[in-house]
Amino acid sequence: MYTNMDRPGLDIRADMSIADKVKQIQSFLGNRYFDPSSGIMYTLWYWKDDELRPFRSTDRREGQNYPQTKAGFSFEGYCHGENGPMMSGFFLQSQCLRYHATGDAQALEFARKAFNSLQIIYHMGEEHGREGLLGKPYDWRFSEETSVDQYIGAMMGLWEYWCIADRITRQRIAQMLGKMADWWRKAEYKIVYFERHFDLLPYHAPRMACLNAIAYRVTDDPQYARESDRMWGLCGTWATTYDNQLLKILHSDPASLTQNSDFFGYDPSLGKFKFRTREVSAEMYLGLACADWFMAHDSARGPLLKHVIARYWRQMQYGLRDDFMTLYGIEVDLEHETWSTVHTELTDETRKNALAGSLLSAYYSEACWQDHASRIPDASIIAHQHAPEFSPNALDLASRMLQRLDNQRMHHFVDPDGRQLVPELDWIRNVLSGDVPVFTVLTYWRAKARLSGRCFNAFAGG
């Protein structure tokens, strides 16, 4: 017999209305998806058949492949904490938008829980002399691991909450956002992520320009305005990863681009303008979220950002299948702006070089990563709001994807034919995605709060 924590909490079917799906998912997130001991929002849960619950140490099975680092963390600690700041931030943003749209008291209750989760993670950095570092809270403890997406989620949620919070809370938010911007500046926008070194500039300059612009709005400290302007000087046209790769191919010796990378790789034998990639299409959302904020608060840059939003939205659809699931790895033809499936075999070398030892980054298949799919509807709402003339059918795409949402598409990974995930990754078939429920709720309330009644009804099927 299941305990209270083991009882199924989701039953999402394609024949349900979008509003009913959101109501059920939102209740699950707000009432059950925060760890009762730490107060931190979960990232991934175990989900097999009708058993939906937090992971346990006993779920780790011999012979299965899991991410790992020298710093160490438990299997269940990784699953629960992988995207803690990002999940907390985007859920916070969704509930603030819900409150704007409805004035519902429950929206404030859930927003407070999400803000508390962010505060706990932030305080871990304070306690370890790293204020402003939003570490991934593996095993509900401080971690040096972080990534840009953690900050995008956190800063968007904190901004929306600052707009409705009381004076004391606004002061705390201002402190957090200022120190978050300070941390990146002092780190010179470089990180060590799963023991690999990454220099975030100039590619992530738009994201850092946005973080500093938000910090300026809430602190009124001109140093953040200056840093935002400095970052804007590096932004150029907000080139996407695909755009940058094309420029490298055009202006570099192709042999110098050959690599076995964690997220993308170039092999001239495939064709001059083709390369393989993982996760990149989903990452486009980070730029879109920042462009959305600037559209609302820096209208002078609107003409540029309209094109930025439309281009990010189009390229986010690389890897989107006809059934609205999204592939983890694809091959992109940069010359024709098309994509295709790709299959490679695991080798001793790719196993050795896999990021954090995870075999997901060691071969290509048609495994579907639903975290990516979940971001496209929200990106579509942003595109429709700000650049409808350059984003045809964006609203319809958002609606059709959420109408198709069901239990299968709520999973972290889906193996469409049972042959795409190697046996060592069998465990990942039974995982509730953190992104799918959070972004589904965020999409709905963004549409409700930002679109006209007519457009919202078209989106929601009303």
N, C-alpha and C positions, 0 to 999 in steps of 0.2 A: 504494500500500500504506500502511495506517495505521501510525503510530508507536505505541509503547506507550501514550502518552497518548490516542491516537485510537481505540483499540479499544473497542467497545461495552462498557459496564459495567452495563447494566440491561436486563432483559427481563421485565417485570412483566405477567402475564396474569391475567384474572379467574378462570380455573379453578385457579389456584394457591391453596394454603392461606395464611391470613394469616401464619402463622409463617414459611413459606418466603419470602413477600414481604419480611417484616421482615429475615430473615437476609441476603437478597441486597442490599437497600437499605442495611442497616447496614454490611456489608462495603464497599460502594461508598463510603459516606460516610467511614468510618474510614480506608480505605486510599488513596482517590483524591481526596477532595474538600477537601484542604488544599493551598494553593499551595506547591510545593516550595521556592520562593525566599524567600517571606516567612513561611511557617508559618501564614498566616491562612486561615480557612475560606472557601470560595467562597459566593457567593449564587446566581448563575445561570450555567448552561452552555449552550453551543450543542448542539442535538439535532435532527437531521433524518435520517429514515430510520434507518440503522444507524450514523450518525456522531454520537458523543457525546464532547464535549471542551470544554476552556476556550475562551472566545471569543478571536478574533484580531483585530488591527486590520483585516485584509483582509475581515472579515465585515461591516464598515460599508459600506453601499451608497448610492450617490448617489440622492437623492430620497426616502430613508427618513427617518422622524421619530424623533429620539432626545431624551431629557431632556438639558438643558444648563443651566449656571449661569454667572454672570460669573467665578466662581472657576476654573471650567474643570475638566474631567477628560476622559479619553479614553473612547471608546465602550466598549471592553472593560473599562476601569477602573471605569466605572459598573456594568456587569453583574456584575463579580466582587465589588465592594465594597459594593453597595447596602445589604445587611442583615448585614454581617459580625459585629457584636456579638450581634445577635439569634440568628443561625444558630448561632454558637459556643456561646451560652448555653443554648439549648434542646437542642442535641445533647449538651452537657455534662450537663444535667439528665437526659436519657434514659439516658445511660450510668451515671450514679450510681444511678438507679432499677434499671437492669439489674443492677448489682453488688449492690444490696440483695436483689434477687430470686434471684440465681444464684451470686454470689461469683466470677463468671467473670473470669479475669485479663485477658482482652481488653477487658472493659468498663473496667478501670482504664487500660489502654493508650490506648484511644480517649478516655477522659475527660481524660487528661493532654494529649493533642493539642488538644482543645477548650479546655482551660484555658490552654494556651500561646497559642492564638490570641487569647483574650480579653486575656491579659497583654500581648501585643505591641500590640494596639490601645490598651489602657489606657496603656502606656508612651509611645505617640505623644503623648498629651495631657500626660504628665509632661514630656517633652522640650520641648514648646512652651509651658510655663508654664500649662497648662490642665488640671491634674490633676483627674481625676474626670469629664472630658468624654469620652464614648465616641463619637468621630466616626466616620462611615462611611468606611472606609479605601479611598477611590477611588484607583486606581493604586498601591495598597499604601502610601499616604502619609497623613499627618495631614490631617484634614478638619474644618471647623467644622460640617458638617452632622450633625445627630443628630435623634432622635425618641424618643418615649416607649417605643415597642416595642423599641428597642435595649436599653433599661435593664431592661424586664421580662424579656426573655430572659436577659440577663446576670445579673441578681440572682437569678433562680430557679436557674440553673445554679451560680452561686457558692455559694448557700446549701446546695444538696445536696452539693456537693463539700466544703464546709467540714465537713460532718457526717462525712466519711470520710477527710479528708486528714491528713497528718502535721502536727506542730506548726509547723514553719517555713512550710508552705503556708497553714495556717490564719491565721497572722499576716499574710501577704500578702493573703489574701482579706479579712480584717478591715480592712486599710488601704484596699483598693480600694472596698469597700462604703461605708465611712465617707466617703471622698473623693467618691464618686459622689453620696451624699446631700448633702454639703457644696456640690457644684457647683450642684445644682438650687436649693438654698436661696439661695446667693449670686446666682444668676441671677434670683431672685424668680419662679422657675417660668415664665419667659418664654423663648422661643427665636425665632430667625429661621430658618425652614425653607424652603429653596429661594427665598430672598429675600422671603418673606412672613412677617409678624410674627404670632406665636401666643401668647396668654396661656392657660396650661394650667389655671388654677384658675377656678372650683371643680371643673370636670368631672373633672380628673385627680387630685383630692385623694385618692381611695382608693388610687391607684397609688403616690403619694408617701407616704401613710401606711404602706403596706406596705414600701417601700424603707427608710424610717427605722426601722420596727420590726425589719426584718432587720439593719440596721446596728447597732441597739442590742443585739440578741442576740449578735452576733459581737464587738462592741467593749466592751460593758458600760458605754458612755459615756451618761450620762443625758440629754445634749443631744438624742440621737436619739429617746429615749422621749418627751421633751417635744414635739419636732417632729412625731412620729407622732400624738400626742394632739391637737396643734393642727390637723393635717390632718384627723383624724377629726371635728373640729368643723365642717369644711366639707363632709364627705361626705354628710350628710343620709341619704337612703334609697338612695344609690348609683344615682341616676337614670341611665338610659341616654341616649344621644344622642337616641333617638326620644322618650323621656319628656320630655327637656328641650325638644325642638322643640314638642311638644304644649303644654307650659306656656307657651312663648313665644307660640304662636298664641292661646291662651286669654286671655292677659293683656296682649297688645300690639296695636298697630294693625297689621293685616295688611300694609298698604302698607310699613311699616318693615321687614318681613321679606323683601321681594322682593329677590333678589340672584342674581348669577351667581357661584357659589362653586366652589372647587376640589372639594369633597367633598359638598356638598348645596346645594340651591336651592329657594326657595319661590316659587310663582306662584299667587296667589289665583284666577286664572281656571281652574285645575285643579279647584278645590274647596277649601273652607276648611281641611280637615284633611289635604290631600295635599301631599307634597313629594318631590323626587327626590334620590337619594343615590348616592354611590360609596364603596365600601370600608368603610362604617360597620358593616355586619353583622359583618365579619371583625374589626374593631377591638374588638368586644365581648369577644373572648377575653382581652384584657389585663386587664380587670376580673375575669373569671372566674379567671384564674391567681392574682390577688391574693386573691380571696375564698377560694380553695382553701387558700392559705397561712394565712390568718387562721383558717379553720375548724380547722386542725391545731394552732394555737398561741395562740388567743384564744377559748376556748370560750364565754365570756360573751356574745359577739356572735353566737353560732350561730343563734339564732332569726331574726334579721334576715338573716344571710348565706344561710340556706337559700332564702329568697324571692329574694334578689339573684341567686343562682346559677341558680335556675330561670328567672327572667325573662331574664337574659342569654342563657341557653341557648335559650330560645324565640325571642328576637329575632335570635340568630345565624342562625336558619334562614330569615330573610327573604332571598329570592334563591336558595334551594335548589330546584333543579328535580327533577322526578320521576326523572331519570336520575342524580341525585346530583352533578351539576355545578352550579356556582354562578355567578350573573350578576354582572358587574362593576358595572353600574348598574341601579337599579330605582326604581319609584315606590311609595311607602308611603302607605297610608291609615291615618293615626294614630287615627282615630275607631273603626275596625273592626279594627285590628291585622291588616291584610292587606297584601299587596304584589302588584305586577303588573309586567310588562315595559313598557319605554318606549323609543321611538325618536325621536331628534332629528337634525337635519342639522348638519354643520359649517358655520360661518359665519365671516366675517372677524373678527367680534368675539370669538367663542369661541376661535378660533385665537390671537388676540392675548392673551387672558387666561388661556390654558392654563398650569397649574402647571409650571414649569421647561420650558415650551414643548412639553410632551408632549400629543399629540392624544388620548391616552386620557382626559384630563380635559376634553375640548372637545366631546364629543357622547355621546349615549346609544345603546346598541344591545343586542343579546342575546349579545355576546361573553362567554365564561365565564372567570372568573378563578379558577384552581384553588387558589391560595394560601388563599382563603377556605374552599373545600371541605375542605381538609386540616386545618383547625383544629376543625371541627365534631365529628369523632370523639373528639378529646381532651376537648373541652368536654363531650361526652356522658358520658365516663367520670367526669369531675368531678361532673357533675350526678347521675349514678347513685349515686356514692359518698356525697355529702353531702345530696342532696335528692331521693331517689327518689320520695317521695310527691307531689312537685310536678313531677316530670320523667318522666312516663310514657313507656315505650318508649325511654328514652335509651340503654340498653345495646344494645338491638336495632338502633337507628339507627347506633351506632358500628360494630357488627359488619357490618351490611349495606353501609355505605359502604366499609369496608376490603375486604370480599369483592368489591366491584365495581371496586376499584382496578386499573387497567391502565396501559399505556404512555401512552395518550392522556391519561388523567387525571393523569399525572405532569408534564404540561406546565404552564408558567406561565400561558399563555392558550390557550384552545381556541375556534375559530370553528366552531360546530356545523353551519352550512350553507354556509360559505365566503363569506358575504355580510355579516358583521358587523364585520369589521375593515377600515378604509379602506386603500387601496393603500399609503399612506405607513407603515402599521404592519405590513406584510407580514412583516417580520423577526421579529416577536414570536410568530409561529406556531411557530417552531423554537427554543424555549427550555425547558430543564429548569427547573422551579420549584425554588427553594431550600426553600420551606415544605413542599411535599408530602412529600419524603423524610424531612425532619427530624421533622415532626409525626407521620408514620406510625410511625416508630420510637418517638417519645415516647409516643404513645397506647398502643402495645403494652406497653411496660415500665411505664407508669403502671398499666395494668390488672393486669399480672402482680404488681406490687409492692403494690398497694393493695386489690385485690378478693379475696374469698374464692375458693378453688379452684373451687367450683361456678359462681360468677358469671363467673370468668375463662374457664372452659371454654365457657360459653354465648357469651361474647364472641368467643373465638378459634375457635369451631366444633369444640372438642374433645369 
